[in-house]
Amino acid sequence: MGKRFFWAGAVCLLLAACDSSSPPTTQKPMFTDAFKADISARIQEARNSGLIKKLDAQVGKVWIEELTWGSVNVELKENMTKAIAAYCAIQQNTDYMAVDVMGWMSGRKLGSYSTLGGFKVY
């Protein structure tokens, strides 16, 4: 139950930082330094709490606890996936966001997000 509340809080913070109501311009980078610091801290918290079991930001893959994934609604899954995709983009030094969410125990694909393809849950 505590993990669910953590993700809800993390997603709310990340949504505020990811406000896409105004498109990025060439003068302004897509990810601000404050956003980079916030999302890095949130990802580290998720790792420390055991929600994220493994993260390969360069490849754009994250392995998570399947029970947690199964216990949250689709909106939270989407927001969580977008936040991790943003973290991967920051680590890759690109504006293109993409990540595959994999089950830690089963190894099967649970969800994905990319800038072009959007969010998918499997």
C-alpha positions as CSV (number, residue, x, y, z in Angstrom):
1,M,0.0,0.0,0.0
2,G,2.8,2.4,0.8
3,K,4.4,1.8,-2.6
4,R,1.1,2.8,-4.3
5,F,1.1,6.1,-2.4
6,F,4.7,6.7,-3.3
7,W,4.0,6.3,-7.0
8,A,0.9,8.5,-6.8
9,G,3.0,11.3,-5.2
10,A,5.9,10.8,-7.6
11,V,3.6,10.9,-10.6
12,C,1.9,14.1,-9.4
13,L,5.3,15.8,-9.1
14,L,6.4,14.4,-12.5
15,L,3.2,15.5,-14.2
16,A,3.7,19.1,-12.9
17,A,7.2,19.0,-14.2
18,C,6.2,17.5,-17.5
19,D,3.5,20.0,-18.3
20,S,3.1,19.8,-22.1
21,S,0.6,22.6,-22.5
22,S,3.2,24.7,-24.2
23,P,5.4,23.0,-26.8
24,P,9.2,23.3,-26.4
25,T,10.9,25.9,-28.5
26,T,14.4,26.0,-30.0
27,Q,15.5,28.6,-27.4
28,K,14.4,26.5,-24.4
29,P,15.5,22.9,-23.8
30,M,12.8,20.3,-23.3
31,F,14.0,19.3,-19.9
32,T,15.0,22.0,-17.4
33,D,17.7,21.5,-14.9
34,A,15.2,21.5,-12.1
35,F,13.1,18.8,-13.9
36,K,16.2,16.7,-14.4
37,A,17.1,16.9,-10.7
38,D,13.5,16.1,-9.6
39,I,13.1,13.2,-11.9
40,S,16.5,11.7,-11.1
41,A,15.6,11.9,-7.4
42,R,12.2,10.2,-7.9
43,I,13.8,7.5,-10.0
44,Q,16.4,6.9,-7.3
45,E,13.6,6.7,-4.7
46,A,11.7,4.2,-6.8
47,R,14.9,2.1,-7.0
48,N,15.6,2.3,-3.3
49,S,12.0,1.3,-2.5
50,G,12.2,-1.8,-4.8
51,L,9.6,-0.6,-7.3
52,I,12.2,-0.4,-10.0
53,K,14.2,-3.6,-10.0
54,K,16.5,-2.7,-12.9
55,L,16.8,0.2,-15.3
56,D,18.8,0.4,-18.5
57,A,18.3,4.1,-19.5
58,Q,20.6,3.8,-22.5
59,V,18.5,1.0,-24.0
60,G,15.2,2.4,-22.7
61,K,14.1,-0.6,-20.6
62,V,12.9,-0.8,-17.0
63,W,12.0,-3.9,-15.0
64,I,9.5,-3.4,-12.3
65,E,7.7,-5.3,-9.6
66,E,4.7,-6.9,-11.4
67,L,2.4,-6.9,-8.3
68,T,2.8,-3.1,-8.1
69,W,2.1,-2.7,-11.8
70,G,-1.0,-4.8,-11.5
71,S,-2.4,-3.0,-8.5
72,V,-2.5,0.5,-10.1
73,N,-5.0,2.0,-12.6
74,V,-4.1,2.6,-16.2
75,E,-3.7,6.4,-15.7
76,L,-1.0,5.9,-13.1
77,K,0.7,3.3,-15.3
78,E,0.8,5.7,-18.2
79,N,2.1,8.6,-16.1
80,M,4.7,6.3,-14.4
81,T,5.9,5.1,-17.8
82,K,6.1,8.6,-19.3
83,A,8.2,9.7,-16.3
84,I,10.6,6.8,-16.7
85,A,10.8,7.5,-20.5
86,A,11.7,11.1,-19.7
87,Y,14.4,9.9,-17.3
88,C,15.8,7.7,-20.1
89,A,15.7,10.6,-22.6
90,I,17.7,12.7,-20.1
91,Q,20.3,10.0,-19.7
92,Q,20.6,9.6,-23.5
93,N,20.8,13.4,-23.9
94,T,17.8,13.5,-26.4
95,D,14.3,14.9,-26.5
96,Y,12.9,11.6,-27.8
97,M,11.3,9.7,-25.0
98,A,11.0,5.9,-25.2
99,V,10.9,3.0,-22.7
100,D,9.7,-0.5,-22.4
101,V,8.3,-1.7,-19.1
102,M,9.2,-5.3,-18.3
103,G,8.0,-7.6,-15.6
104,W,10.8,-8.4,-13.2
105,M,9.7,-12.0,-12.6
106,S,8.1,-13.0,-15.9
107,G,10.3,-10.9,-18.2
108,R,7.2,-10.1,-20.3
109,K,6.5,-6.7,-21.7
110,L,3.9,-4.9,-19.5
111,G,3.8,-1.5,-21.1
112,S,5.7,1.0,-23.3
113,Y,5.8,4.7,-24.1
114,S,7.4,6.5,-27.0
115,T,7.1,10.1,-28.2
116,L,5.8,8.8,-31.6
117,G,3.8,5.7,-30.5
118,G,2.3,7.0,-27.3
119,F,1.5,4.7,-24.3
120,K,0.6,1.1,-24.6
121,V,-0.3,-1.4,-21.9
122,Y,-0.1,-5.2,-22.6
